[in-house]
Amino acid sequence: MRKATRSAKSFTIDRPILDYLQRTGSGRSRSERVNELLRRAIREEQYEALAREAADFFADAEKAEGAERKAFATASRRRMAREDD
């Protein structure tokens, strides 16, 4: 992964999060650990948005498919009714 240009910003972080960062840092700086966790959280949020988008798409496709099935069944019944005459 390429290194992004770094920019110093100020954020307020809750004490339990700072404690977690200290425990799980594995010798890295807190800034590196925060960036790693934020990248993971952003990626997870993007996957969730993509999953919602896919679910919406396939739900719409299923509705359209249901309408097509109904139209085909109606046409089939009409054809069968003509054949019976």
Buried (B, 14 or more C-beta within 10 A) or exposed (E): EEEEEEEEEEEEEEEEEEEBBEEEBEEEEEEEBBBBBEEEEEEEEEEEEEEEEEEEEEEEEEEEEEEEEEEEEEEEEEEEEEEEE
